Amino acid sequence: MTRSRQARNIIVDNNPISSPYIGEWCYIAEKFVDNIDAYAMSHPKTLADTAANRLAQAIITGELAQGQKLNEAELAERYGMGRGPLREALRQLEGQRLVSRIPNAGARVIVLDRKTLAELYAVREALEGMACRLAAHAMTAAEIQQLQDLLAQHEQQIEEHGGQIYAQSEGDLDFHHLIVRGSRNTLLMNLLDGEQYQLLRMCRYRSSRNAQRPRPALAQHRHIVEALAARDGELAELLMRRHIHGAWQSIRTMIDAEEHSASVPRKKKT
């Protein structure tokens, strides 16, 4: 028996007294259930989607290192994935720019070099600043309260890590994502929450590992929310642009230190 037919029977069984509208009720119930089932079938959470999410998180956090060659057999064993879903997951990650594929050389984790990071942060500063300005007038009071509640969670997370790490999760736990969504601008959402989203998360995760960054970043987030709550779009944009520019300065300092360390000859053991 189909689920829509079951819905019809439930209505009939629970309405023993005849009604001139029972036929219409049954028709509506059947259509409602059919629509739910059709949506579920057209939006499946496939094994490949699950694998892609798992691998994306591993790349963002550095569990899979930048530039690392991705061997399908090793990944399948390491993460307990089938080879079919794994191949599809790698194609998804290639579309998200987390993985690059070189002919006859296979797939590798993307390398975020200085030039790529500089370009990404320049784009972030401009677009997220614009999103903030729009969000100041488009977000509801409830959405702004959601940001305030989220920052309270983030503060607890930072303190649990001794003030050393500020690594945000994705979706509704992502401060920047909520503001972009609150801008109500479809093009901005597609640009920042589409194929670039995981790459931007990868950038932000790197800056979050700077032990000097978490508490100042949280304070900057709070100032941004205050500007949003005051409906001051110009100030909100300025604060967001400064915030992202500061994140780029932090990453650039880290890159300088890494390059300097790599250039210093190591002393040979005697």
C-alpha positions in Angstrom: 0.0 0.0 0.0 1.4 3.4 -0.9 1.9 6.1 1.7 -0.6 8.4 0.1 -3.2 5.6 0.2 -2.4 5.1 3.9 -3.0 8.8 4.5 -6.4 8.5 2.9 -7.3 5.5 5.1 -6.2 7.3 8.3 -8.7 10.1 7.4 -11.5 7.7 6.7 -10.9 5.6 9.8 -10.9 8.6 12.0 -14.0 10.2 10.6 -16.8 7.6 11.0 -19.5 10.3 10.5 -20.0 11.0 6.8 -18.9 14.4 5.7 -19.4 16.1 2.3 -15.8 17.3 2.5 -14.1 14.0 3.3 -13.3 13.3 -0.3 -11.5 16.6 -0.7 -9.6 16.0 2.5 -8.5 12.6 1.3 -7.4 14.1 -2.1 -5.4 16.9 -0.3 -3.7 14.3 2.0 -2.7 12.1 -0.9 -1.2 15.0 -2.8 0.6 16.3 0.3 2.3 12.9 0.9 3.1 12.4 -2.7 4.8 15.8 -2.9 6.9 15.0 0.2 8.0 11.7 -1.3 8.8 13.3 -4.6 11.0 15.9 -2.8 12.8 13.3 -0.8 13.5 11.3 -4.0 14.8 14.3 -5.8 17.1 15.4 -2.9 18.8 12.3 -1.7 21.7 12.3 0.7 23.9 10.0 -1.3 27.0 8.1 -0.2 29.0 10.3 -2.5 27.6 13.4 -0.7 28.6 12.0 2.6 32.0 11.1 1.4 32.5 14.5 -0.1 31.6 16.2 3.2 34.0 14.0 5.1 36.9 14.6 2.7 36.2 18.3 2.6 36.4 18.6 6.4 39.7 16.6 6.3 41.1 19.0 3.7 39.9 22.2 5.5 41.4 21.1 8.8 44.7 19.9 7.2 44.1 16.2 8.0 44.7 15.8 4.3 47.6 18.2 3.7 47.8 20.8 0.9 49.4 19.3 -2.2 48.9 15.8 -0.9 48.3 13.2 -3.6 44.9 11.5 -3.2 45.2 7.7 -3.7 41.7 6.2 -4.1 42.6 2.9 -2.5 44.2 4.5 0.5 41.3 6.9 1.0 38.7 4.1 0.6 40.4 2.1 3.3 41.2 5.1 5.6 37.6 6.5 5.6 35.7 3.3 5.0 34.3 4.4 1.6 33.4 2.5 -1.5 35.5 3.3 -4.6 32.4 4.4 -6.6 31.1 7.0 -4.1 34.8 8.1 -3.5 35.3 8.9 -7.2 32.1 10.9 -7.3 33.1 12.7 -4.1 36.5 13.7 -5.6 34.7 15.1 -8.6 32.5 17.2 -6.2 35.6 18.4 -4.4 37.2 19.3 -7.7 34.1 21.5 -8.5 34.5 23.1 -5.0 38.2 23.8 -5.9 39.4 21.8 -2.9 41.0 19.2 -5.2 42.9 19.7 -8.5 43.3 16.9 -11.1 46.3 16.8 -13.4 46.1 14.5 -16.5 48.1 11.3 -15.9 49.1 12.5 -12.4 45.8 12.0 -10.5 44.1 14.2 -7.9 45.8 16.3 -5.3 44.6 18.6 -2.5 44.7 22.2 -3.6 47.6 24.4 -2.6 46.7 27.8 -1.2 49.8 29.8 -2.1 50.3 33.5 -1.3 48.9 34.7 -4.6 45.7 32.5 -4.3 45.1 33.6 -0.7 45.7 37.3 -1.6 43.1 37.1 -4.4 40.6 35.2 -2.2 40.9 37.7 0.7 40.5 40.6 -1.7 37.3 39.1 -3.0 36.1 38.3 0.5 36.7 41.8 1.7 34.7 43.4 -1.1 31.8 40.9 -1.3 31.3 40.2 2.4 31.5 43.9 3.1 28.7 44.4 0.6 26.7 41.5 2.2 27.1 43.2 5.6 25.8 46.5 4.3 22.7 44.8 2.8 22.1 42.6 5.8 21.9 45.6 8.1 18.6 46.5 6.4 17.4 43.0 5.4 18.0 40.9 8.5 15.1 40.4 10.9 15.5 41.1 14.6 15.3 37.3 15.2 18.2 36.7 12.7 20.3 39.3 14.5 19.5 37.6 17.8 20.7 34.3 16.2 24.0 35.9 15.5 24.3 37.1 19.1 23.5 33.7 20.4 26.0 32.1 18.0 28.8 34.4 19.2 28.0 33.3 22.8 28.6 29.7 21.7 31.8 30.8 19.9 33.1 32.5 23.0 32.6 29.3 25.0 34.4 27.3 22.3 37.4 29.7 22.3 37.7 29.5 26.1 37.5 25.7 26.0 40.6 25.8 23.7 42.4 28.2 26.0 41.9 31.2 23.7 44.1 29.5 21.1 41.6 28.5 18.4 38.5 30.0 16.7 37.3 27.4 14.2 33.8 27.8 13.0 31.6 25.0 11.7 29.6 25.4 8.5 26.0 26.3 7.8 24.0 27.8 10.7 27.1 27.7 13.0 29.1 29.9 10.6 28.9 33.6 11.4 29.9 34.8 8.0 27.5 32.4 6.2 24.5 33.8 8.3 25.3 37.3 7.3 25.7 36.5 3.6 22.3 34.7 3.8 20.9 37.6 5.7 21.8 40.0 2.8 18.9 38.4 0.8 21.0 38.9 -2.3 20.9 35.8 -4.4 24.0 36.6 -6.5 26.1 37.2 -3.4 24.9 34.0 -1.8 25.8 32.1 -5.0 29.2 33.6 -5.1 30.1 33.2 -1.4 28.1 30.2 -0.4 28.3 28.3 -3.7 31.4 26.6 -5.1 33.7 29.0 -3.3 32.3 28.3 0.2 34.5 25.4 1.2 37.6 27.2 -0.2 36.8 30.2 1.9 36.3 28.0 5.0 39.8 26.5 4.3 41.2 30.1 4.4 39.4 31.0 7.5 40.5 27.8 9.3 44.1 28.7 8.6 43.8 32.1 10.2 41.9 30.7 13.1 45.0 28.7 14.1 46.9 31.9 14.9 46.9 31.9 18.7 46.8 35.8 18.7 43.7 35.9 16.5 40.7 34.2 18.3 39.7 36.8 20.9 40.2 39.9 18.7 38.2 38.2 15.9 35.4 37.4 18.3 35.3 41.0 19.5 35.3 42.2 15.9 32.3 39.9 15.2 30.5 41.4 18.1 31.1 45.0 16.8 29.7 43.9 13.4 26.5 42.5 15.1 26.1 45.8 17.0 26.2 47.7 13.7 23.7 45.3 12.2 21.4 45.7 15.2 21.7 49.5 14.8 20.8 49.2 11.1 24.0 51.0 10.2 24.9 49.5 6.9 27.8 51.8 6.2 29.5 51.0 9.6 28.7 47.3 9.3 30.4 47.1 5.9 33.5 49.1 7.2 33.8 46.8 10.2 33.5 43.6 8.1 36.1 44.8 5.6 38.5 45.7 8.4 37.9 42.3 10.0 38.7 40.4 6.8 41.7 42.6 6.0 43.0 41.9 9.5 42.6 38.1 8.8 44.6 38.4 5.6 47.4 40.3 7.5 47.5 37.5 10.0 47.8 34.9 7.4 50.4 36.9 5.5 52.5 37.1 8.7 52.2 33.3 9.1 53.3 32.7 5.5 56.3 35.0 5.9 57.3 33.1 9.1 56.9 29.7 7.3 58.9 30.9 4.3 61.7 32.3 6.5 61.8 29.1 8.5 62.1 27.0 5.3 64.9 29.2 4.0 67.1 28.9 7.1 69.6 26.0 6.6 69.2 23.3 9.3 72.3 22.4 11.3 73.6 19.0 10.6 73.7 16.6 13.5 77.2 15.6 14.5 
